[in-house]
Amino acid sequence: MYMRKITWVIAVLLLGITSACTSTPSLQQYYVANSENPNFLTLDLPVGLLNIEKAQLTEEQKEGLGSLKKLNVLAFKKTDANAVDFQKEKAVIKSILKNEDFTELMKMNTEFGKATIKYLGDDDAIDEVVIYGDNEDKGFVVVRVLGKNMNPARMVQFVKVLEKSDYQGGELSKIADFMK
């Protein structure tokens, strides 16, 4: 009887350890693991660095901006020398984003390439929005928009606010320069 309990406890512990160790890292783990990789550009930007003039915003836009905390940006610039790494890293990112915890908000084609917007959280209380875009010639970019109780309508407002912002010459310009 005692041996059976020990076996059962060991089996439960092994099951817990096995389920905790997955082969696909979280997006946060991926950011941290690649922060020192020379193929990547990483930026952590507080919303205040976007140079958004709050006086010119509507109340709805101010609410949308108020739910945002910061942006985490990870960009991989593809070159001839790192083409194999690009394919590997792109596959890892896509694998992470296929996680069932992410809900797809939209797909789009941009001048940069294909892009997908996904989020984590409930429909009316989003905690993280992930914008992923890739281009076979230039590389890929992953932007994590972190906030509190964001919702899809507010994210649309954020995009409109970002279009009004004067981020040229700021931190976001580093991404454009990096991907050239």
C-alpha positions in Angstrom: 0.0 0.0 0.0 2.8 2.4 1.0 4.8 1.6 -2.2 1.7 2.2 -4.3 1.3 5.8 -2.9 5.0 6.5 -3.5 4.7 5.3 -7.1 1.5 7.4 -7.6 3.2 10.6 -6.2 6.3 10.1 -8.4 4.1 9.6 -11.5 2.2 12.8 -10.7 5.4 14.7 -10.3 6.9 13.4 -13.5 3.7 14.3 -15.4 3.8 17.8 -13.9 7.5 18.2 -14.9 6.9 16.9 -18.4 3.9 19.2 -19.0 5.8 22.2 -17.7 8.7 21.6 -20.1 7.4 22.3 -23.6 9.6 22.5 -26.6 8.1 25.8 -27.7 9.1 28.8 -25.6 6.6 31.6 -24.7 6.9 34.8 -26.7 8.4 36.5 -23.7 11.1 33.7 -23.3 11.8 34.1 -27.0 12.4 37.8 -26.7 14.7 37.4 -23.7 16.6 34.5 -25.4 17.3 36.6 -28.5 17.9 40.0 -26.9 21.7 39.7 -27.3 21.6 38.0 -30.8 23.2 40.3 -33.3 20.6 39.3 -36.0 17.9 40.9 -33.9 17.0 44.4 -32.8 15.1 44.6 -29.6 13.4 47.7 -28.2 11.2 48.3 -25.1 9.3 51.5 -25.6 7.0 53.2 -23.1 4.0 54.6 -24.8 5.2 58.1 -23.9 8.0 57.9 -26.5 5.6 57.9 -29.3 5.3 61.7 -29.2 1.6 61.7 -29.2 0.0 65.1 -28.6 -2.8 64.3 -26.2 -4.5 67.6 -26.6 -5.4 66.7 -30.2 -7.0 63.3 -29.4 -10.6 62.5 -29.1 -11.9 61.1 -25.7 -12.1 57.6 -27.3 -8.5 57.9 -28.5 -7.4 59.1 -25.0 -9.1 56.0 -23.5 -7.3 53.7 -26.0 -4.0 55.3 -25.3 -4.6 55.1 -21.5 -5.0 51.3 -21.6 -1.5 50.9 -23.2 1.7 50.5 -21.1 4.5 49.7 -23.5 5.7 48.2 -26.7 8.2 45.4 -27.0 9.8 45.2 -30.5 11.9 42.3 -31.9 13.1 42.6 -35.4 15.2 40.1 -37.4 17.0 41.5 -40.4 17.6 39.0 -43.1 20.9 38.9 -45.0 22.6 36.5 -47.3 24.8 35.3 -44.4 21.8 34.5 -42.0 19.2 33.2 -44.5 19.1 29.8 -42.8 18.8 31.4 -39.4 16.0 33.6 -40.8 14.0 30.5 -41.8 14.6 28.8 -38.5 13.7 31.8 -36.4 10.6 32.6 -38.5 9.4 29.0 -38.0 9.9 29.3 -34.2 7.9 32.6 -34.1 5.1 31.1 -36.1 5.0 28.1 -33.9 4.7 30.3 -30.8 1.9 32.3 -32.4 0.0 29.1 -33.3 -0.5 28.5 -29.6 -4.2 28.2 -28.8 -3.9 31.0 -26.2 -3.6 33.5 -29.0 -6.7 34.7 -30.7 -6.4 36.0 -34.3 -7.8 39.5 -34.7 -6.9 40.1 -38.4 -4.5 39.4 -41.2 -3.3 42.0 -43.7 -0.9 42.7 -46.5 1.3 45.7 -46.0 4.0 47.4 -48.0 6.5 45.5 -45.8 4.9 42.1 -46.3 2.2 39.9 -44.7 1.1 40.7 -41.2 -1.0 39.1 -38.5 -2.5 40.6 -35.4 -3.3 38.3 -32.5 -4.1 38.9 -28.8 -4.0 37.2 -25.4 -6.8 37.6 -23.0 -10.6 38.0 -23.2 -12.3 39.8 -26.0 -13.1 42.8 -23.7 -10.0 42.7 -21.5 -7.0 42.1 -23.7 -3.6 42.1 -21.9 -1.3 41.7 -24.9 -1.6 42.3 -28.6 1.0 40.8 -30.9 1.7 42.2 -34.4 3.8 39.9 -36.5 5.0 40.7 -40.1 7.5 39.1 -42.3 9.1 39.7 -45.7 11.2 37.0 -47.4 13.7 39.6 -48.5 14.0 41.8 -45.4 13.2 39.8 -42.3 10.4 39.9 -39.7 9.2 42.1 -36.9 7.2 41.1 -33.8 5.6 43.9 -31.7 4.1 43.1 -28.4 1.7 45.8 -27.3 1.3 45.5 -23.5 -1.5 47.1 -21.6 -4.4 46.6 -19.2 -8.0 45.8 -20.2 -7.5 46.7 -23.9 -10.2 45.9 -26.3 -10.2 45.5 -30.1 -12.0 48.9 -30.7 -9.3 50.6 -28.6 -6.6 48.9 -30.6 -8.1 50.5 -33.7 -8.0 53.8 -31.9 -4.3 53.1 -31.0 -3.4 52.6 -34.7 -5.2 55.9 -35.6 -3.3 57.7 -32.8 0.0 56.2 -33.9 -0.6 57.6 -37.4 -1.0 61.0 -35.8 2.2 60.7 -33.7 5.5 62.1 -34.6 7.7 59.1 -34.1 10.2 59.9 -36.8 13.7 60.3 -35.4 12.7 58.5 -32.3 13.0 54.9 -31.1 10.6 53.5 -33.8 12.9 54.9 -36.5 15.5 52.4 -35.4 13.3 49.6 -36.7 12.9 51.2 -40.1 16.7 51.9 -40.3 17.5 48.4 -39.1 15.2 46.7 -41.7 16.6 48.8 -44.7 
